[in-house]
Amino acid sequence: MNDDMTLLAAYGALDSAAVSDALDGLDLPPGLGGIGPVWGNRKVVGFAAPVELAPGAPGTSGAHIATSAVDAGGPDDVLVIAAGGRTDVSCWGGLLSLGASLRGVRGVVADGACRDVGEAREAGFPVYARATTPVTARGRLHQVSSGGPVRVGPATVAQGDIVLADETGVAFVPRARGHEVLRDARALARRERAIAEELRGGASLSDAMRDARLAGTEEQR
């Protein structure tokens, strides 16, 4: 297993809360809420393939939004659609889900709304979005870039950054900080597992769950 696959597998063992806490502790933008699965609850972990959208439609003769990113996508990728958080118009639909699934893409995280939920479910393609709507993007959104950095909430997401999306939210990890964030997230996860075991063993919540311990500033007993 190469380093990329090892890294993704390691993040796949974590959740968005642990990664968010690790990002926070390193003064990086933490995880983002409000974006969740529109069907099922499969966790999605992969490398970001960003697409930036903007309002309006300068022309109607070009390729549909996000198709170039889907065509370039592969089995390690998660498409990240930056649509400015709009929920009144769809930025992702059923044919895109089908095309992405056939390319082996791991999923899509849309800072906006999606439609054709049933088609995504039928294709087995994980879609994370802010909302669902039947309203088409045609005449309402156009693609600004594919593969360039995009803004999603407080985070700037670049090609190849690590994306983790689960039922709680989404975390974006700068690729250059991937091992550092992973180290801290694993430590946080171990700490919380230890606390959970103490609780199951009969410890009181106040004894086991001390802020200093959760923050990692208290010596382990």
FENGIUR-V470839 format. One line per field, one symbol per residue. phi: phi as a letter, one per 20 degrees, with the letter a starting at -180 (. if undefined). psi: psi as a letter, one per 40 degrees, with the letter a starting at -180 (. if undefined). Layout:
BEGIN
phi: ???
psi: ???
END
This chain:
BEGIN
phi: .fffffffffffeddfffffffggfdldgffcendbfebmbffccaefcecddbfnbgbdeeffgmfffffefbfdecfddedmmfdebfdbcfffffffffengfrcdderdcclgffffffmdfcdbeacbeffegnccceebcnefcdcleeeddgnfedccbferccddggfdgfffggfffffffffffffffffeoffffffdegfffemddffe
psi: hidddddddddeeiidddddddddeefihaihiehiheiafhihhahhgihhiiiigdieeaiiiedddddeiaeeihhhhhfeeheeiiehadddddddddeeidaihhgaiiafddddddefhhhhidiiiehiehediihdiheiiihhbeihhiheihhhhaddaihhhhdeedddddddddddddddddddddddeeiiddddgiddddeeehii.
END
